[in-house]
Amino acid sequence: MNSRQRRGVILLLLSIVCALGAFAGVLSVINDVKSKVGPEVTAYRLKREVAPYTPLTAGQFEKIQMPERWLSKNAVTSLREIQGKIAVTTLKPGSLLQSDMIVDQPALQTGEQELAIMIDAATGVAGKITPGSKVNVYATFEGARDSDPDQSRLIVENARVIDVGELTSLKPDEDDRRREPTEAVPITFALEPIDAQRLTYAESFADEVRLALVAPGSDSDIPATNRTYELAKDK
């Protein structure tokens, strides 16, 4: 073997050694990344926007895999967790589903009835009434005769809200002097039978129905003497 051949063999061996070193370096980097990233787990991502208080279904989400260490502790990793749940806020497409985004869907209790009415957006508590809220329902009535005073009455106290629908545009009645379209929100209540009758009556015959939000975690307790109001009797 002459000198030229020896140099060729040496260069070939060096090339092999360098290749093996590079390969070992790549494996080391990969192993290091795996050790830092850790095992992957299942998570769920929103396919499309979900409106607040909307019941959740599996079709609203897509299953993805991501490193467990990158997932927050309250991330939802099983769709069993959405059964009987509703969104508490607007869920944006591409967001990862987390347990603090959802709550139990309110249900009727023994003896309660479900009743929905349209509430004028301008006279309700805009944006503050959510499923689980408690409200007082007030209605205003004209006097039966011209000589009778107009009255404001507390129709239902501590009415429990179980659903809030989407804002809807309503056309004015033909006898409506304002002749302007209004916006209303369908609100569903869980009520005792007598309160359901009171609310139905108010929606049908009152000039206006308003909701007053009761402080969370408490009940309203208004004395019977303060449940009807007349301007002439206000001291």
C-alpha positions as CSV (number, residue, x, y, z in Angstrom):
1,M,0.0,0.0,0.0
2,N,1.5,3.2,-1.1
3,S,1.3,6.6,0.7
4,R,-1.6,7.8,-1.3
5,Q,-3.7,4.7,-0.5
6,R,-2.8,5.0,3.2
7,R,-4.0,8.6,3.2
8,G,-7.3,7.5,1.5
9,V,-7.8,4.8,4.1
10,I,-7.1,7.2,7.0
11,L,-9.5,9.8,5.5
12,L,-12.2,7.1,5.1
13,L,-11.8,6.0,8.7
14,L,-11.9,9.6,9.9
15,S,-15.1,10.2,7.9
16,I,-16.7,7.1,9.5
17,V,-15.7,8.2,12.9
18,C,-17.1,11.7,12.3
19,A,-20.4,10.2,11.0
20,L,-20.7,8.0,14.0
21,G,-20.0,11.0,16.3
22,A,-22.6,13.1,14.5
23,F,-25.2,10.3,14.8
24,A,-24.4,9.9,18.5
25,G,-24.9,13.6,18.9
26,V,-28.3,13.6,17.2
27,L,-29.4,10.6,19.4
28,S,-28.3,12.5,22.4
29,V,-30.2,15.6,21.4
30,I,-33.3,13.5,20.7
31,N,-33.1,11.7,24.0
32,D,-32.5,15.0,25.8
33,V,-35.6,16.5,24.2
34,K,-37.7,13.5,25.1
35,S,-36.6,13.6,28.6
36,K,-37.5,17.3,28.8
37,V,-40.9,17.0,27.0
38,G,-42.0,13.8,28.7
39,P,-44.8,11.5,27.7
40,E,-47.8,12.7,25.6
41,V,-51.4,12.7,26.7
42,T,-54.8,13.3,25.2
43,A,-56.3,16.8,25.1
44,Y,-59.3,18.3,23.4
45,R,-59.3,21.4,21.2
46,L,-62.4,23.5,20.1
47,K,-63.3,23.0,16.4
48,R,-65.6,26.0,16.4
49,E,-66.9,28.8,18.6
50,V,-69.3,27.7,21.4
51,A,-71.7,30.3,22.8
52,P,-72.0,30.8,26.6
53,Y,-74.5,28.5,28.4
54,T,-74.6,26.1,25.4
55,P,-74.7,22.3,26.2
56,L,-71.5,20.6,25.2
57,T,-71.2,17.7,22.8
58,A,-68.3,15.6,21.5
59,G,-68.7,17.0,18.0
60,Q,-67.5,20.4,19.2
61,F,-64.0,19.2,19.9
62,E,-61.1,17.4,18.2
63,K,-58.7,15.0,19.9
64,I,-55.0,15.9,20.0
65,Q,-51.9,14.6,21.6
66,M,-49.5,16.9,23.4
67,P,-46.7,16.6,26.1
68,E,-48.2,16.1,29.5
69,R,-45.9,18.7,31.1
70,W,-47.3,21.4,28.8
71,L,-50.8,20.7,29.8
72,S,-52.4,22.7,32.6
73,K,-53.7,20.8,35.7
74,N,-57.3,21.6,34.9
75,A,-57.2,20.5,31.2
76,V,-59.9,18.1,30.2
77,T,-58.4,14.8,29.0
78,S,-61.6,12.8,28.7
79,L,-64.9,13.7,27.0
80,R,-66.7,12.0,29.9
81,E,-66.1,15.2,31.8
82,I,-68.4,17.2,29.5
83,Q,-71.5,15.1,30.0
84,G,-74.3,17.3,31.4
85,K,-72.1,20.4,31.2
86,I,-72.5,23.8,29.6
87,A,-70.0,26.5,28.6
88,V,-69.7,29.4,31.1
89,T,-68.2,31.8,28.6
90,T,-67.6,31.9,24.8
91,L,-65.3,29.1,23.8
92,K,-63.0,30.2,20.9
93,P,-61.9,27.8,18.1
94,G,-58.4,26.4,18.7
95,S,-58.7,26.8,22.5
96,L,-57.9,23.8,24.7
97,L,-60.8,22.7,26.8
98,Q,-60.3,23.2,30.6
99,S,-62.5,22.3,33.5
100,D,-62.9,26.0,34.5
101,M,-64.6,26.7,31.2
102,I,-67.6,24.5,32.0
103,V,-70.2,24.0,34.7
104,D,-73.0,21.5,35.5
105,Q,-76.2,22.2,33.5
106,P,-78.8,23.3,36.0
107,A,-81.6,20.8,36.4
108,L,-85.2,20.9,37.7
109,Q,-85.8,20.0,41.3
110,T,-88.8,18.0,42.6
111,G,-92.1,20.0,42.1
112,E,-90.5,22.6,39.8
113,Q,-91.7,23.5,36.3
114,E,-89.6,24.9,33.5
115,L,-90.9,28.1,32.0
116,A,-89.3,30.4,29.4
117,I,-90.3,34.0,28.6
118,M,-88.8,36.7,26.4
119,I,-87.2,39.5,28.4
120,D,-86.5,42.9,26.8
121,A,-82.7,43.2,26.7
122,A,-83.1,46.9,27.8
123,T,-85.1,46.0,30.9
124,G,-83.2,42.9,32.0
125,V,-79.8,42.7,33.7
126,A,-77.9,42.7,30.5
127,G,-75.0,40.2,30.4
128,K,-75.1,39.5,34.2
129,I,-77.8,36.8,34.4
130,T,-76.5,33.3,33.9
131,P,-77.7,29.8,34.6
132,G,-77.9,29.4,38.3
133,S,-78.6,33.0,39.0
134,K,-81.6,34.1,41.2
135,V,-83.7,37.0,40.2
136,N,-86.8,38.9,41.4
137,V,-89.4,39.5,38.7
138,Y,-91.2,42.8,38.7
139,A,-94.1,43.8,36.5
140,T,-95.9,47.1,36.0
141,F,-99.7,47.3,35.4
142,E,-101.9,50.1,34.4
143,G,-104.9,50.8,36.6
144,A,-108.1,48.9,35.6
145,R,-109.9,52.2,35.4
146,D,-108.7,55.7,34.6
147,S,-109.1,56.6,38.3
148,D,-107.0,53.6,39.5
149,P,-103.3,54.1,40.0
150,D,-100.6,52.3,38.0
151,Q,-98.7,49.8,40.1
152,S,-95.4,48.0,40.1
153,R,-95.5,44.5,41.7
154,L,-93.1,41.9,42.8
155,I,-94.4,38.9,40.9
156,V,-91.9,36.2,41.7
157,E,-89.1,36.3,44.3
158,N,-85.9,34.3,44.0
159,A,-86.7,32.8,40.6
160,R,-83.9,30.4,39.6
161,V,-82.6,30.8,36.1
162,I,-81.7,27.6,34.3
163,D,-80.9,28.8,30.8
164,V,-80.2,32.1,29.0
165,G,-80.8,32.1,25.2
166,E,-79.4,34.2,22.4
167,L,-80.3,37.9,21.8
168,T,-83.2,38.0,19.3
169,S,-84.6,41.0,17.4
170,L,-88.4,41.4,17.7
171,K,-90.7,43.3,15.5
172,P,-93.0,45.8,17.4
173,D,-96.7,45.2,17.7
174,E,-99.0,47.1,15.4
175,D,-100.4,49.1,18.4
176,D,-96.9,49.9,19.7
177,R,-96.5,53.6,19.6
178,R,-92.7,53.5,19.4
179,R,-92.9,51.3,16.3
180,E,-89.2,50.4,16.8
181,P,-87.7,46.9,16.7
182,T,-86.7,45.7,20.1
183,E,-84.2,43.0,21.3
184,A,-85.1,40.3,23.7
185,V,-83.5,37.3,25.4
186,P,-85.3,34.1,26.1
187,I,-84.8,33.2,29.8
188,T,-85.8,29.9,31.2
189,F,-86.8,29.6,34.9
190,A,-87.3,26.7,37.3
191,L,-90.5,27.6,39.2
192,E,-93.1,26.3,41.6
193,P,-96.5,25.9,39.9
194,I,-98.0,29.0,41.5
195,D,-94.9,31.1,40.5
196,A,-95.1,29.8,37.0
197,Q,-98.8,31.0,36.8
198,R,-97.8,34.4,38.2
199,L,-95.0,34.8,35.6
200,T,-97.2,33.7,32.8
201,Y,-99.8,36.3,33.8
202,A,-97.3,39.0,34.0
203,E,-95.9,38.2,30.6
204,S,-99.4,38.3,29.1
205,F,-100.9,41.3,30.8
206,A,-98.2,43.5,32.3
207,D,-97.0,46.6,30.5
208,E,-93.4,45.7,31.3
209,V,-91.5,42.9,33.0
210,R,-88.1,43.5,34.6
211,L,-85.6,41.3,36.3
212,A,-83.6,42.3,39.4
213,L,-80.5,40.1,40.1
214,V,-80.2,38.8,43.6
215,A,-76.8,38.8,45.1
216,P,-75.0,35.4,44.6
217,G,-75.2,33.0,47.5
218,S,-78.2,34.7,49.1
219,D,-82.0,34.9,48.9
220,S,-84.1,38.0,48.5
221,D,-86.4,38.6,51.5
222,I,-88.8,41.5,50.8
223,P,-91.6,42.1,53.2
224,A,-95.2,41.7,52.0
225,T,-95.8,45.4,52.5
226,N,-93.1,46.3,50.0
227,R,-94.2,44.0,47.2
228,T,-96.6,46.6,45.6
229,Y,-95.6,50.1,44.8
230,E,-97.8,53.1,43.9
231,L,-96.3,56.5,43.3
232,A,-99.0,58.3,45.2
233,K,-98.2,56.3,48.3
234,D,-94.5,56.9,48.2
235,K,-93.5,59.0,51.2
